[in-house]
Amino acid sequence: MTTDSDQVRKAAAFEALHKGQPFVIPNPWDVGSAKVLEALGFRALATTSSGFAFTLGRRDGGASLDELAEHVRALDRACGLPVSVDLENGHGPDPDAPARAIDRAAAAGAVGGSIEDWDADDGLYPVERAADRVAAACAAARRLSFPFMVTARAENFIRGNPDLDDTIARLQAYERAGADVLYAPGLRTAAEVQAICAATEKPVNVLAHRGLRAAEVFEAGAQRISVGGALAWAAIEALVSAAEQIRDEGDFSALRSSPRIQRWLED
């Protein structure tokens, strides 16, 4: 693939973020939300599989790799921030799927991507199989001409197996397989975050939730906080609330627009 200087710049900036002060990486679901988050001063963005699927009128997991690649390309062209991609399980159960997904994400302009150890048909992969898939993703990333940050996700906490020891064992295996960032969505306490950070050496990403403040997560040792689809669903809930108010009460008071948002959408 041909790499332009802008992607090289974004890749270097994204890699540097993981070596500096801890940071929040929010998850836009379309170009407009990406431009807003950039204008608000965030330093990197990550896609959300559930938020993007919603824009297509589908549930989480309903977007194809082709559709995701176009989504990433649009985000990358619209803003100057590094973009990491939620690649789910690599969009396929076979061992080579994660490598293909990394190649497609990089070709679309991304400088990072995450691979899960779960899919809807097979459930949680055995750790050896999952680690082999992470290794395939990392090998694809290392063949690129710029640093592409591979995030390995241990899904068990949100897939019916909230076993911290299993989570740690999985993340340690993915670290050995070459992952640049480790991620276990579903952690609920600073103690859980601290246990994972103490047991691993690579930067750790934590999924935000209302029971933890950023300072607690960072003090526990995490390098990065993402929000997943939560921002998208907050926006969608606001839409539903305003629309119900119109439907049920004929009340349009929730309809308003901010001039600053209009300015942020200017090229």
DOLOBA-296931 format. One record per residue (C-alpha): x, y, z; residue number from 1. Coordinates in steps of 0.02 Angstrom, whole numbers, plus 32768, in hexadecimal, padded with zeros to 4 digits. Layout:
+------+------+------+-----+
|    x |    y |    z | pos |
+------+------+------+-----+
|    X |    Y |    Z | NUM |
...
+------+------+------+-----+
This chain:
+------+------+------+-----+
|    x |    y |    z | pos |
+------+------+------+-----+
| 8000 | 8000 | 8000 |   1 |
| 8035 | 80B3 | 7FE2 |   2 |
| 8047 | 8118 | 8082 |   3 |
| 8034 | 81D4 | 807D |   4 |
| 808F | 824C | 80EF |   5 |
| 7FEF | 8277 | 814D |   6 |
| 7FD5 | 81C2 | 8182 |   7 |
| 808A | 81B5 | 81B9 |   8 |
| 8073 | 8253 | 8222 |   9 |
| 7FD4 | 8210 | 8271 |  10 |
| 8026 | 8168 | 8295 |  11 |
| 80B8 | 81BB | 82ED |  12 |
| 8044 | 8229 | 8352 |  13 |
| 7FDA | 8194 | 8386 |  14 |
| 8071 | 812E | 83BA |  15 |
| 80B3 | 81C1 | 841F |  16 |
| 800E | 81D1 | 847D |  17 |
| 802A | 8123 | 84C3 |  18 |
| 80D2 | 8156 | 8509 |  19 |
| 809B | 81FB | 8556 |  20 |
| 8013 | 8233 | 85CD |  21 |
| 7F76 | 81C7 | 85D8 |  22 |
| 7EEB | 81FF | 8564 |  23 |
| 7E35 | 81E8 | 8535 |  24 |
| 7E11 | 81A9 | 8485 |  25 |
| 7D58 | 81C8 | 845E |  26 |
| 7CF6 | 8166 | 83DC |  27 |
| 7C9C | 81C5 | 8351 |  28 |
| 7C17 | 816C | 82ED |  29 |
| 7C1A | 81D9 | 8251 |  30 |
| 7C7B | 8267 | 8200 |  31 |
| 7C19 | 82F0 | 8258 |  32 |
| 7C3A | 82A9 | 8306 |  33 |
| 7CF1 | 8292 | 82D8 |  34 |
| 7D01 | 8349 | 82A9 |  35 |
| 7CAC | 837F | 834A |  36 |
| 7D1F | 8314 | 83B5 |  37 |
| 7DB7 | 8358 | 835A |  38 |
| 7D7B | 840A | 8377 |  39 |
| 7D65 | 83E3 | 8430 |  40 |
| 7E1F | 83C0 | 843D |  41 |
| 7E2C | 8302 | 8445 |  42 |
| 7ED0 | 82BF | 83FF |  43 |
| 7E99 | 821C | 83AF |  44 |
| 7DF9 | 81C2 | 837D |  45 |
| 7DBD | 810E | 837B |  46 |
| 7D2B | 80CB | 831A |  47 |
| 7C98 | 8072 | 836D |  48 |
| 7C4E | 7FD7 | 831C |  49 |
| 7BA4 | 7FF0 | 836F |  50 |
| 7B9C | 80AA | 8349 |  51 |
| 7BCD | 8092 | 8294 |  52 |
| 7B53 | 8001 | 827F |  53 |
| 7AC9 | 8075 | 82BF |  54 |
| 7AED | 80F1 | 8233 |  55 |
| 7AC5 | 8062 | 81BB |  56 |
| 7A26 | 8035 | 8219 |  57 |
| 7A72 | 7F95 | 825F |  58 |
| 7AA4 | 7F4B | 8305 |  59 |
| 7B57 | 7F36 | 8340 |  60 |
| 7BB7 | 7EBF | 82D0 |  61 |
| 7B4A | 7EE6 | 823A |  62 |
| 7BC8 | 7F48 | 81D2 |  63 |
| 7C37 | 7EF3 | 8152 |  64 |
| 7CF2 | 7F0D | 8144 |  65 |
| 7CD7 | 7F68 | 809F |  66 |
| 7C5C | 7FDF | 80F1 |  67 |
| 7CD1 | 7FF9 | 8184 |  68 |
| 7D63 | 8021 | 8110 |  69 |
| 7CFD | 80A9 | 80BB |  70 |
| 7CCA | 80ED | 8166 |  71 |
| 7D80 | 80F5 | 819D |  72 |
| 7DB4 | 8147 | 80FB |  73 |
| 7D2F | 81CE | 8114 |  74 |
| 7D65 | 81EE | 81C9 |  75 |
| 7E1C | 81F7 | 8199 |  76 |
| 7DFC | 8273 | 810D |  77 |
| 7D8D | 82E0 | 817A |  78 |
| 7E02 | 82FD | 820C |  79 |
| 7EB8 | 830E | 8237 |  80 |
| 7EB9 | 8294 | 82CA |  81 |
| 7EFA | 81E2 | 82D0 |  82 |
| 7E6F | 8162 | 82BB |  83 |
| 7E6D | 80B5 | 8309 |  84 |
| 7DEB | 8038 | 82CD |  85 |
| 7D78 | 7FC2 | 8329 |  86 |
| 7D95 | 7F28 | 82BC |  87 |
| 7D29 | 7EB6 | 8328 |  88 |
| 7D6C | 7E04 | 8311 |  89 |
| 7DC5 | 7E33 | 8270 |  90 |
| 7D24 | 7E1D | 820E |  91 |
| 7D39 | 7D63 | 8200 |  92 |
| 7D59 | 7CC6 | 8266 |  93 |
| 7DEA | 7C83 | 8200 |  94 |
| 7E9C | 7CA0 | 823F |  95 |
| 7ECA | 7D18 | 81B4 |  96 |
| 7E33 | 7D8A | 81CA |  97 |
| 7E87 | 7E00 | 8248 |  98 |
| 7F1A | 7E1A | 81D1 |  99 |
| 7EA6 | 7E45 | 8141 | 100 |
| 7E46 | 7EBC | 81B1 | 101 |
| 7EE6 | 7F15 | 81E5 | 102 |
| 7F18 | 7F28 | 812E | 103 |
| 7E6E | 7F6F | 8100 | 104 |
| 7E6D | 7FE9 | 8192 | 105 |
| 7F1C | 8027 | 816C | 106 |
| 7EF3 | 803C | 80B3 | 107 |
| 7E5E | 80A7 | 80E6 | 108 |
| 7ECD | 811C | 814D | 109 |
| 7EC6 | 80D2 | 81FC | 110 |
| 7F60 | 80C8 | 826C | 111 |
| 7F1B | 804D | 82EB | 112 |
| 7E9A | 7FC6 | 8301 | 113 |
| 7E53 | 7F4C | 8380 | 114 |
| 7E35 | 7E91 | 8372 | 115 |
| 7DBA | 7E34 | 83E3 | 116 |
| 7DC5 | 7D80 | 8421 | 117 |
| 7D0B | 7D5D | 840C | 118 |
| 7C8A | 7D48 | 8383 | 119 |
| 7BCF | 7D2B | 8381 | 120 |
| 7BDC | 7C79 | 833D | 121 |
| 7C6F | 7C32 | 839F | 122 |
| 7C67 | 7C9B | 843E | 123 |
| 7D0D | 7CB9 | 8497 | 124 |
| 7D9E | 7C6E | 8438 | 125 |
| 7E15 | 7BFB | 8496 | 126 |
| 7EA8 | 7C65 | 84CC | 127 |
| 7F24 | 7C0D | 8459 | 128 |
| 7EB6 | 7C2C | 83C1 | 129 |
| 7E98 | 7CDF | 83F5 | 130 |
| 7F52 | 7CFF | 840D | 131 |
| 7F78 | 7CB8 | 8361 | 132 |
| 7EFB | 7D32 | 8317 | 133 |
| 7F4D | 7DC2 | 8374 | 134 |
| 7FF5 | 7D8A | 8333 | 135 |
| 7FB2 | 7D89 | 8280 | 136 |
| 7F6F | 7E3A | 8297 | 137 |
| 8016 | 7E74 | 82DE | 138 |
| 8077 | 7E24 | 8250 | 139 |
| 800B | 7E83 | 81D3 | 140 |
| 8026 | 7F24 | 8233 | 141 |
| 80E3 | 7F0D | 8235 | 142 |
| 80E6 | 7EFC | 8179 | 143 |
| 80A5 | 7FAD | 8167 | 144 |
| 811B | 803F | 814B | 145 |
| 80DD | 809D | 81E5 | 146 |
| 80B5 | 806D | 8299 | 147 |
| 8007 | 8022 | 82A3 | 148 |
| 7FCC | 8007 | 8357 | 149 |
| 7F76 | 7F5E | 836F | 150 |
| 7EFF | 7F55 | 8403 | 151 |
| 7ED3 | 7EA6 | 8440 | 152 |
| 7E2C | 7E96 | 8499 | 153 |
| 7DFD | 7E15 | 851D | 154 |
| 7D3F | 7E11 | 8511 | 155 |
| 7D14 | 7D9A | 859E | 156 |
| 7CD7 | 7E1E | 861A | 157 |
| 7C4C | 7E53 | 85A3 | 158 |
| 7C2A | 7DA4 | 855C | 159 |
| 7BED | 7D4B | 85F6 | 160 |
| 7C94 | 7D1C | 8645 | 161 |
| 7CCB | 7DA9 | 86B9 | 162 |
| 7D64 | 7D4D | 86F8 | 163 |
| 7DF4 | 7DC3 | 871C | 164 |
| 7E76 | 7D37 | 8720 | 165 |
| 7E3E | 7CFD | 8674 | 166 |
| 7E42 | 7DB0 | 8635 | 167 |
| 7EF5 | 7DC6 | 8672 | 168 |
| 7F2C | 7D20 | 8627 | 169 |
| 7EE1 | 7D50 | 8580 | 170 |
| 7F30 | 7DFC | 857E | 171 |
| 7FD9 | 7DB5 | 85AE | 172 |
| 7FCC | 7D3B | 851C | 173 |
| 7F9E | 7DC8 | 84A6 | 174 |
| 8030 | 7E2F | 84E7 | 175 |
| 80A5 | 7D9E | 84BF | 176 |
| 8055 | 7D94 | 8412 | 177 |
| 808D | 7E46 | 83EF | 178 |
| 7FF8 | 7EB6 | 8419 | 179 |
| 8023 | 7F6D | 8433 | 180 |
| 7F8D | 7F94 | 84A2 | 181 |
| 7F25 | 7F24 | 8515 | 182 |
| 7E6A | 7F3B | 8531 | 183 |
| 7DE9 | 7EE2 | 859C | 184 |
| 7D40 | 7F39 | 8589 | 185 |
| 7CCB | 7F26 | 861D | 186 |
| 7D3F | 7F4B | 86AF | 187 |
| 7CDE | 7FA1 | 8739 | 188 |
| 7D5B | 7FCD | 87C2 | 189 |
| 7E02 | 8023 | 87D1 | 190 |
| 7E42 | 7F87 | 8829 | 191 |
| 7E1D | 7F1E | 878E | 192 |
| 7E76 | 7F9B | 8720 | 193 |
| 7F0A | 7F9F | 8797 | 194 |
| 7F16 | 7EE0 | 8799 | 195 |
| 7F1F | 7EDA | 86DB | 196 |
| 7F9D | 7F66 | 86D0 | 197 |
| 800A | 7F12 | 8754 | 198 |
| 8007 | 7E6D | 86F7 | 199 |
| 8033 | 7EB2 | 864C | 200 |
| 80B2 | 7F29 | 8600 | 201 |
| 805C | 7F71 | 8566 | 202 |
| 7FE9 | 8009 | 856D | 203 |
| 7F3B | 7FDF | 85AA | 204 |
| 7E99 | 8025 | 8564 | 205 |
| 7DFF | 802C | 85D5 | 206 |
| 7D4B | 8040 | 859D | 207 |
| 7CFA | 80D3 | 85F6 | 208 |
| 7C60 | 80BF | 8660 | 209 |
| 7C02 | 812F | 86D8 | 210 |
| 7C45 | 80DD | 8775 | 211 |
| 7CFA | 8110 | 8756 | 212 |
| 7D49 | 81B9 | 873B | 213 |
| 7DDC | 81CF | 86C6 | 214 |
| 7E52 | 81FC | 8754 | 215 |
| 7E2F | 8156 | 87AB | 216 |
| 7E50 | 80F3 | 870C | 217 |
| 7EF3 | 814E | 86E9 | 218 |
| 7F2D | 8140 | 879E | 219 |
| 7F10 | 8084 | 878F | 220 |
| 7F8F | 8080 | 8702 | 221 |
| 7F29 | 8087 | 8661 | 222 |
| 7F6E | 80EA | 85CF | 223 |
| 7ECE | 8102 | 856C | 224 |
| 7E12 | 810F | 8585 | 225 |
| 7D96 | 80F5 | 84F7 | 226 |
| 7CD9 | 8109 | 8500 | 227 |
| 7CA1 | 8088 | 8481 | 228 |
| 7BF3 | 80A9 | 843E | 229 |
| 7BBD | 810B | 84D8 | 230 |
| 7BCA | 81B8 | 8487 | 231 |
| 7B66 | 817C | 83F1 | 232 |
| 7ADE | 8134 | 8461 | 233 |
| 7AD8 | 81D2 | 84CA | 234 |
| 7AB9 | 8236 | 842B | 235 |
| 7A37 | 81B8 | 83F0 | 236 |
| 79DD | 81BE | 8498 | 237 |
| 79D7 | 827D | 8489 | 238 |
| 7989 | 8268 | 83DD | 239 |
| 7907 | 81ED | 8420 | 240 |
| 78DD | 825D | 84B4 | 241 |
| 78C4 | 82F8 | 8448 | 242 |
| 785E | 8297 | 83C8 | 243 |
| 77ED | 824C | 844E | 244 |
| 77D2 | 82F8 | 8497 | 245 |
| 779A | 8334 | 83EB | 246 |
| 772C | 829B | 83CC | 247 |
| 76D8 | 8294 | 8477 | 248 |
| 76CD | 834A | 84AB | 249 |
| 76E4 | 83B1 | 840D | 250 |
| 7776 | 8400 | 8469 | 251 |
| 7808 | 843A | 83FD | 252 |
| 786C | 8489 | 848A | 253 |
| 78F5 | 8406 | 847E | 254 |
| 7920 | 843D | 83CD | 255 |
| 79B7 | 84AD | 83CD | 256 |
| 7A5A | 84C2 | 836F | 257 |
| 7B02 | 8502 | 83A9 | 258 |
| 7B5E | 8581 | 833B | 259 |
| 7C04 | 853B | 8376 | 260 |
| 7BD9 | 848F | 8331 | 261 |
| 7BB4 | 84DD | 8288 | 262 |
| 7C5F | 852E | 828C | 263 |
| 7CB2 | 8488 | 82B5 | 264 |
| 7C68 | 843C | 8218 | 265 |
| 7CBC | 84BB | 81A8 | 266 |
| 7D51 | 847E | 8144 | 267 |
+------+------+------+-----+
